[in-house]
Amino acid sequence: MRKQISNYPVRIGTTKVTVSIYKDEDKFVPIYVLNLPKLEPATLAFLEDVRDKLIAKIPIKLEVLRDPIQFEKIKYTISAKAREIIKEGIPTAPEEVVDYGITFLVNEMLGLGNVEFLLHDDNLEEIVINNSKEPVWVYHKKLGWLETNLIVDSEEQIKNYASIVGRRVGRQITVLNPLMDAHLLTGDRVNATLFPISTKGNTLTIRMFRRKPWTITDFIKNKTLNYETAALLWLAVQYEMSIIIGGGTATGKTSLLNVILPFVPPNQRVISIEETRELNLPSFLHWVPLTTRDPNPEGKGGVDMLDLLINSLRMRPDRIVVGEVRRQEEAEVLFEALNTGHSVYSTLHANTAEEAFRRLTSPPINLPPDLIRSLPLFAIMFRQRRKNIRRLFEVSEVVSGKEVEINTIYRWDASKDVQMKVGDSKRLMNEIKLFTGLSKDELQKDMKEKTGILKWLVENNIDTVNTVGKVVSEYYKDKKQLMKLMHEKKGVELVLGNFFSELER
């Protein structure tokens, strides 16, 4: 017996389909049903003919598929021509049938077929194709893993999807190179494996990139962190205190990194280094994003994280951001950069600050403990699967003595679902006072001001990367003026100016 637990629309352009989620007493997990129009054999044959005509009339070059702007233009051109051919062939076809036919053709020619509808469902975090014999699985933000009613036709089709993704970013997946990490133009991360490495068949795993990037406003609203910890992280970023963000898989490490980077003053140069582009900073920041590149089939032309990290030091950066530290060489260069006066930010797989320190000082990273002394802060993220929530688990300092000590300032209390202050700062505040000349009272006033601004952001739903970044930049430019405008009746419009329209989108 089936019981519907959710129902909502998903749109691609003008095409709307419905998603229904059911609990079935014969299944261990809920079923995600994508209600697609059923196409009769004659209709499919007609659409195949239309596709052949489109391929003949509109040549699709590889460089067009790699450029987001050109890609949108070719989609528009194909859609317009497809509409013309369908209308000519079936003049009486209802508009919704024509729309779906066009979407079907565009998805088949330029995308991942019906999987494209899943990519447009903002409720999903992950899409997983395990092989051509089993249904596609998805990870729903509220309901967890769901089995869908979609099945990819063949192993060859899964491989074809992987090849389509790879070609767009200059990567290949072959029998000789059966593993691939890549990304879609939307930023979604894609991992692919080929049989027999994955023994049940070819696989495709797509981690959805949030279409509207997280901001500090979102994190405070959903209780990922509170005003006090947010103000502390802001203070640390403003005064160039380096931070490594730890956590397990899918705990929100990169999201937290993305959330705190708009606190960087706009007169500083930020160089970010990632394997797959995930960070999204305010458009007006002095930011240069760099990404790695795989070698070609002959093993030439590869650019790895270490290459980019070493090169970034020649680009006069004020801040260096590394997507994730995995290897000893990367960590050594990162900490050398820290010791030569650069502020660095990165992520690391570790469940606590103590564990993050052990990971950095143990194989395979294996850094000398004395090198870690230069790092001021660890911020650790945690994902509680029982309630499906993500939280800032702890904020801890690295304190130097005879032995390196981890001093935890804030820790998440699971029973109360709040970040609790568990200790006073032994290093952070002293270093900020030392390098800025601010007194203890001035730092407390600074924290209070930042908390007030954060509350104003939340109360006024200022929650896009650009608008949050604009408020922070105004704070650095003229703090007194910002605090004054915040109390005006039209304060949001006065502060944001041309950015105000972004709030309404």
PyMOL commands that set and color helices and strands:
alter all, ss='L'
color gray80, all
select helices_A, chain A and resi 41-57+62-66+68-89+95-110+115-119+155-168+216-221+227-238+253-263+305-312+328-339+353-361+369-372+428-436+440-459+465-477+479-486+491-503
alter helices_A, ss='H'
color red, helices_A
select strands_A, chain A and resi 2-12+15-24+31-35+124-129+137-140+144-148+179-183+189-193+203-207+243-247+269-274+286-291+319-322+343-349+377-384+389-399+405-413+418-421
alter strands_A, ss='S'
color yellow, strands_A
deselect
rebuild
show_as cartoon
